[in-house]
Amino acid sequence: QVQLVESGGGLVQAGGSLRLSCQASGSHFRLNAMAWYRQAPGKQREQVASITPRGTTTYGDSVKGRFTISRDNAKNSVYLQMNSLKPEDTAVYYCAADLSGDANVDYWGQGTQVTVSS
């Protein structure tokens, strides 16, 4: 069982920045692929960014060059630095863990709201 707890969401003006954090339980965090997803009202949940156990990252096209995912295995944490935020980034952001490395999410966090005002 893995528990994921997100923090760092909030209200920010367009062009601003936020840093999301996800604290994971469990002793095998360093072996897990991690990702951030988001879901806006009326839209499907989409993957924003992912990071492998070795630190290889991928990004959705809409956030490339603006968002950065990182991890600190010593702290069992993964982060999402979000810069140049746009109103269309408004969504609930979820931390996700892939324990088996098959690109399927095994555990979800409870989500944190990010609202970007214009």
C-alpha positions as a Markdown table, in Angstrom:
| # | Residue | x | y | z |
|---|---|---|---|---|
| 1 | Gln | 0.0 | 0.0 | 0.0 |
| 2 | Val | 1.3 | 3.4 | -1.0 |
| 3 | Gln | -0.2 | 6.7 | 0.2 |
| 4 | Leu | 0.4 | 9.9 | -1.7 |
| 5 | Val | -0.3 | 13.3 | -0.2 |
| 6 | Glu | -0.2 | 16.4 | -2.4 |
| 7 | Ser | 0.3 | 20.0 | -1.3 |
| 8 | Gly | 1.1 | 23.3 | -2.8 |
| 9 | Gly | -2.0 | 24.1 | -4.8 |
| 10 | Gly | -3.7 | 27.5 | -4.7 |
| 11 | Leu | -4.8 | 30.6 | -6.5 |
| 12 | Val | -2.3 | 32.4 | -8.7 |
| 13 | Gln | -2.5 | 35.1 | -11.4 |
| 14 | Ala | -1.6 | 34.3 | -15.0 |
| 15 | Gly | 2.1 | 34.4 | -15.5 |
| 16 | Gly | 2.8 | 33.3 | -11.9 |
| 17 | Ser | 4.4 | 30.2 | -10.5 |
| 18 | Leu | 3.4 | 27.4 | -8.1 |
| 19 | Arg | 5.3 | 24.3 | -6.8 |
| 20 | Leu | 3.4 | 21.2 | -6.1 |
| 21 | Ser | 4.8 | 18.5 | -3.7 |
| 22 | Cys | 3.8 | 14.9 | -3.3 |
| 23 | Gln | 4.9 | 13.0 | -0.2 |
| 24 | Ala | 4.8 | 9.2 | -0.7 |
| 25 | Ser | 4.8 | 6.5 | 1.9 |
| 26 | Gly | 6.6 | 3.2 | 1.5 |
| 27 | Ser | 10.2 | 2.0 | 1.5 |
| 28 | His | 10.5 | 1.4 | -2.3 |
| 29 | Phe | 9.8 | 4.9 | -3.5 |
| 30 | Arg | 13.0 | 5.1 | -5.4 |
| 31 | Leu | 11.9 | 2.2 | -7.5 |
| 32 | Asn | 8.6 | 3.7 | -8.6 |
| 33 | Ala | 7.8 | 5.7 | -11.6 |
| 34 | Met | 5.9 | 8.8 | -10.6 |
| 35 | Ala | 3.7 | 11.2 | -12.5 |
| 36 | Trp | 1.5 | 14.3 | -12.2 |
| 37 | Tyr | -2.0 | 14.3 | -13.8 |
| 38 | Arg | -4.6 | 17.0 | -13.9 |
| 39 | Gln | -8.3 | 17.1 | -14.5 |
| 40 | Ala | -10.2 | 20.3 | -15.4 |
| 41 | Pro | -14.0 | 20.5 | -15.0 |
| 42 | Gly | -15.8 | 18.7 | -17.8 |
| 43 | Lys | -12.5 | 17.2 | -19.2 |
| 44 | Gln | -10.8 | 13.9 | -19.0 |
| 45 | Arg | -7.8 | 13.4 | -16.7 |
| 46 | Glu | -4.6 | 13.9 | -18.5 |
| 47 | Gln | -1.0 | 13.2 | -17.7 |
| 48 | Val | 1.1 | 16.4 | -17.2 |
| 49 | Ala | 4.5 | 15.0 | -16.6 |
| 50 | Ser | 6.3 | 11.8 | -15.5 |
| 51 | Ile | 9.6 | 10.7 | -14.1 |
| 52 | Thr | 11.2 | 7.3 | -14.1 |
| 53 | Pro | 13.2 | 5.8 | -11.2 |
| 54 | Arg | 16.4 | 6.9 | -13.0 |
| 55 | Gly | 15.1 | 10.5 | -13.5 |
| 56 | Thr | 14.0 | 10.4 | -17.1 |
| 57 | Thr | 11.2 | 12.9 | -17.6 |
| 58 | Thr | 8.4 | 13.3 | -20.1 |
| 59 | Tyr | 5.9 | 16.2 | -20.5 |
| 60 | Gly | 2.6 | 16.9 | -22.1 |
| 61 | Asp | 2.8 | 19.2 | -25.1 |
| 62 | Ser | 0.8 | 21.9 | -23.3 |
| 63 | Val | 3.2 | 22.3 | -20.5 |
| 64 | Lys | 6.6 | 21.7 | -22.2 |
| 65 | Gly | 9.0 | 24.5 | -21.4 |
| 66 | Arg | 6.9 | 25.7 | -18.5 |
| 67 | Phe | 6.6 | 22.8 | -16.0 |
| 68 | Thr | 9.4 | 20.8 | -14.5 |
| 69 | Ile | 9.0 | 17.5 | -12.6 |
| 70 | Ser | 11.7 | 16.3 | -10.2 |
| 71 | Arg | 12.1 | 13.8 | -7.4 |
| 72 | Asp | 14.0 | 13.5 | -4.2 |
| 73 | Asn | 14.3 | 9.8 | -3.3 |
| 74 | Ala | 15.8 | 10.6 | 0.1 |
| 75 | Lys | 12.6 | 12.4 | 1.0 |
| 76 | Asn | 10.2 | 10.1 | -0.8 |
| 77 | Ser | 8.9 | 13.1 | -2.7 |
| 78 | Val | 8.1 | 14.2 | -6.2 |
| 79 | Tyr | 7.6 | 17.8 | -7.2 |
| 80 | Leu | 6.0 | 19.8 | -10.1 |
| 81 | Gln | 7.4 | 23.3 | -10.6 |
| 82 | Met | 4.9 | 25.3 | -12.7 |
| 83 | Asn | 6.0 | 28.5 | -14.3 |
| 84 | Ser | 4.2 | 30.9 | -16.7 |
| 85 | Leu | 0.9 | 29.6 | -15.6 |
| 86 | Lys | -2.1 | 30.1 | -17.8 |
| 87 | Pro | -5.9 | 30.1 | -17.0 |
| 88 | Glu | -6.1 | 26.9 | -19.0 |
| 89 | Asp | -3.8 | 25.2 | -16.4 |
| 90 | Thr | -6.6 | 25.5 | -13.9 |
| 91 | Ala | -7.4 | 22.0 | -12.7 |
| 92 | Val | -7.2 | 19.5 | -9.9 |
| 93 | Tyr | -3.7 | 18.1 | -9.9 |
| 94 | Tyr | -3.0 | 14.5 | -8.9 |
| 95 | Cys | 0.1 | 12.7 | -7.9 |
| 96 | Ala | 0.4 | 9.1 | -9.2 |
| 97 | Ala | 2.6 | 6.1 | -8.7 |
| 98 | Asp | 3.4 | 3.3 | -11.1 |
| 99 | Leu | 4.9 | 0.5 | -9.1 |
| 100 | Ser | 5.2 | -2.1 | -11.8 |
| 101 | Gly | 6.7 | 0.1 | -14.5 |
| 102 | Asp | 3.9 | -0.7 | -17.0 |
| 103 | Ala | 2.7 | 2.8 | -17.4 |
| 104 | Asn | -0.5 | 2.1 | -15.5 |
| 105 | Val | -1.2 | 4.0 | -12.3 |
| 106 | Asp | -1.3 | 1.9 | -9.2 |
| 107 | Tyr | -2.0 | 4.6 | -6.7 |
| 108 | Trp | -3.5 | 8.1 | -6.7 |
| 109 | Gly | -3.2 | 11.0 | -4.4 |
| 110 | Gln | -6.3 | 12.9 | -3.3 |
| 111 | Gly | -5.6 | 15.9 | -5.5 |
| 112 | Thr | -4.8 | 19.6 | -5.0 |
| 113 | Gln | -6.6 | 22.5 | -6.7 |
| 114 | Val | -4.7 | 24.9 | -8.9 |
| 115 | Thr | -6.6 | 28.0 | -10.0 |
| 116 | Val | -5.0 | 30.5 | -12.4 |
| 117 | Ser | -6.9 | 33.8 | -12.8 |
| 118 | Ser | -6.6 | 35.9 | -15.9 |
